[in-house]
Amino acid sequence: MSDRKAILPPLLSADRLGAILGAADLLVLDASWYLPTSGRDADADYRAAHIPGAVRVRLEDLSLPDGDLPHMIPTPAQFAAACERHGIGPRHRLVVYDGSGSNLSAGRVWWLFRAFGHATVSVLDGGILAWAEATRPIQSGLQRRPPTGYPTPTIDTRLLVTKAEVEAIAAGEADGQIIDCRSTARFNGEVDEPRPGLRRGHIPGSVNMPFESFTDPATGRLYSVPVLKEMFAARGLDLGRRLVATCGSGTSACVLALAVEAIRAAEPESVGPPVAIYDGSWSEWGRSAS
C-alpha cells in the first residue's frame, strides 16, 4: 500500500510527513496554543512560519463556545461546523502539530478528532521544531481553504468521563486508574492554580504524571515505547485497565492518551480500553468542595 492511502500511526515522524506532504487527502493542522503566561503568540508564530499547506486551527475553534469551563468538548454539530469552516473533510488524513515541544495542544486536537470518530489523525512527533530542524521547507502568511462538508458525527463516549464517573472511581465504586497530568507542584498543592478561584490539591487516589514527562526536552519527541512503558509501570499503572487522565482543563491530559496509543501502535498485543479524558479536570473539580 502506498503512503498516499496508508493509515497513518498516531505518532508520525517529520521524515514520514515529508514523504507524503502534498498528498491530496492529507491535511496538516497547526494547533499551537499557549498559556497567557508564556509570552508567546501562536497566531503570530503561524503567520511567520508553518509547514507548507498547514491550516491554523485554534483550540477555541474546537471547544464549546461560552461554556463555564475552559476547553470543553463541543457538541457534534458545533464540531462539524468548525471542520467545515476550516475546510476539513471526513476523509482527510490529518496530521496535527504545535510549537510547544511537549504536544501541549496538538494532543488535545488529536484526541478531539478521535472522540468524534475521525478515521485517521496523527500527531507530528516533535512538532514544528522537528520539522524545521532538517531545514525542511516552511511557509509564511495565512493558509485558507474553501469550506467543505462534514457530516454531524457522534461522540465516542469511551473517550471521556464526567465528574460523577470520576467520583465513583475515587470512591472505589467503579474501576479505573486516575492520572493527573499537571505539574508535581500543582498536584501536591504546593503552588496556587493558574486559574483563579480553584483550590489546591488533587483528586483522591490519583497519581501524578506531568504531561511534559512524556517527551524528551532536548528534542520535543515522545520517548521510546520501552521508556514510556517503564514510566507507567513505575507508577503501578496497568495499561490493560481503564485509564482516566485529568489536568487543569482537559488539554494536556491528552498527551497521556497519545503516549498510550503510541505504545499500542508499536505493540499490537498491548490491548486495553482507550484512555478516557476527564474533560472538566481540575477547573471543575477544584472549584467544588468534594
N, C-alpha and C positions, 0 to 999 in steps of 0.2 A: 504494500500500500504506500502511495506517495505521501509526502508531508503535506501536500495541498489538501488532502482529505483525511489525514490521520487524526484520531482522537488524541488530543494533547494531554500530557500529565498535569496534575495540579500545580506542580512547580516546574517552570520552564527556564532553561539556561539562556543567556544572551546569545550564545552561539546558535542554539536551535532557533531562536526567534529570528536571528539574522538570516538564516537559511530559508525561512518561509515568509519573511516580510514581503508584502505585496500580493500575497495570495488573495483571490477575490473574496473568499469567505472569512478572511482573517481581519479582526478589528482590534487595535491596541487602544487601551484606555489609560489616560493619566488621571489617577485618583488621589493625587497628593493632597494631604490635609495635615495641618499642624496646630498645636495648641497656641492660643494667643500669646503665651509667654515665650514662645520660641523665637519671635522676632522675624519669622520667615513668612513670605507671601507666596502661597502656592500658585496663584494665578499668574503672578509676575514671573515666577520661575518657569512656568509652562510657556508663556509667551517668549521668553528668552531662549529656551532650548527644550525640545521634546523629541521623542522618537518619531521619525517621519510617518505622517498619517495618523498619529495618535490624537484621539478625541479627548478633550478635557471634560471630566465628569467629577463634579464636586460631591463630597459626602452628603451635603444637604440636598442635592438633587435627588438622591435615592433614600431620603429619610422622610418620616411622617412630618408633614408641614404643621407648624403651630401646635406641636404636642407639648405637654407639660414636662416631658423628659427628653433629654437630648438624643438625637440619632436613633430614634425608634424605627423599626421596620415599617415601611409604608403599606398601604392596602394594595392588593393585587392590581386594582385599577390604576392607582397612583404610580405603581412601579411600571406598568405597561405604558402609561402616558409619558413617563420620564424617558423610557427607552425610545419611544417614537420621536420625541423631541431631539434626541441625540443621534438619531439615525442608526440605532442598534436594532437589528432584526433577530428573530428567534433562532435562526440557523447560523448566525455568526459564531465562529470560534473566537473567543475573547481572551486577550492577554492583558492583565491589569498590572500596573506598577505605581510606585510612589517614589519620592525622593528622600525618605526618612532614613534609609539604611537599616530599617528594622521591620519593614512591612506594616507600619503603623496603621495606615488606612487602606492599603491595597488588599490586605487580608479581609477587611470588612466588606469591601465591594465584591470581592471574590465570593465571600460567604453569602451575600445577598442574592447574587445570581444563582448560586446553588440552592438557596432556600426557595427560590421561585422556579426551580426546575429547569434552568437553562442548561442545554445539553453539554456544552464544553466551555469551561472557563479555567484559566490558569493564572498564576502569579509569576511575574518575571523575577527570577531569583537574583537578588542584589539590586533590583530596581534600576532607576536611570543611571546610577553610578556604575553598575556593572556594564550597562550598555555603552557608556561613554569611555570606559577605561581603555578600550582597544581602538580608540579613535574611529568608532563607527559613525555613520552619518547622523546628523541631528537636523532639526527643522525649527524655525522660529515663527512667530506670529500665531494666528488663531486658525485652527483647522475646523472647517464647517462641513457637515454632512446634511444631505436633504432628509427631511422627516421620512420615517418608514413605518410600516405597520408592525404591531407587536400584540398578539392575542393576549387577552387577560389571563394570567397564569393562576395556579393555585399554590398555596404555601405548603411546603413540606414541614409539617408540624413536628417531625422528629428533630429538627434542627434548632428549635428554640423552646424555651421554658418560661413560665410565668413565675411571679414571686410566690404564689401559693405552692407551686411544684417544688421550688427551692426550699421553702419552709418545711415541706414534707420530707425532703431528703435530709435536711439539717436535723430534723426531729427523729430520724431513723425510721420513718413510716413509709419511705419509698427508696428504691435502690438508686444509687448514683454517687459519683465522686465529684465534689465541688472544688474547682481550681480557680484561684484568684490571680489574675494576671497584672494587677497593679504592682507598683514598686514595693519592696520589702518594708520600707519605712512607712508607707501608707497602710500596708497590710497589718503591721504591728501597731498602728495607731501612734507612731512617733512624731508625725507631722500632720498639719491640717490638710484637709482635702482642698484641691484647687477650686472646686465649685462651692460657693458659699451655702451655708445652711445645712451641711452634711456633717454628721458626727464622725469620729474616728473609729477605727477597728475593722473587723472583718466578719463574714458570715460564720456562725458556729460550725465547726467540723471541716471547714475549708482548708486547703493547703495552698501555699504561695509558689507560683512560677511566673515571675515577671516576664512580660512579653518580649523584652529586649534579650532575654537569656536564650532565646531560640536561634538567634543569628550571631554570626561571628562579627564582632565590632570592627575588625580590620577590613572586612570585605563586604559586609552587609548581606551575605548569603546565609541561607539556613544551614545549620550544622548538619553533618552527615547523619545518615539514618542510625548507625550504631551509637553515636553520641546522643542523639535525641532519645533513643530507647533507654539508654542508661539514665538520662535525666528523669524520665518518668519513673523508672524502677527505683531510683534513689529516693523518691518521694512516696514510695509504696503504692503507686497508681497502677491499676490493671487496665491495659488498653482493650481488653476483651469485654470490660464492663462499660456501663454508660458514664461518660464524662460530661460534666456541666461546667462551662467556662464563663467566668464573670470578670469584670474590670470596673472602670469608672463609668462608662456609658455604653458598654457593649461593643466598642470598636476594637481596641487592642486585643480583647479576648479571642478574636477570630484568628489571630496568629497561632494560637494553640491548636485550633481546628485545622489550620493549614499544615502544621507540623505533623499532626496525627495522620492526615491524608497523604502526606509525603511518605511517611513510614509504610502505610498500607499500599501505596502505589509501587514502592520498591519491593515489598514483601507481600504478595497476594495472599499468603497463608495467614497474615496478621489481620484477623477479622474482628469486628465488634460494631456496636451501634455508632452512628455518626455522632460527632461531638455536638452537643446542644449548647446554644448561647443563651445566657440569662440576659435578655435584652434590656431590662431596666437597670441591671447591675447595681453598683453602689449608689448611683444617682437616685435610685428608688429605695433600695434597702437602707441606705444611710440616712435618709430623711425621716424614717419611721422609728417607732420605739421598740419594734420587735427585733 
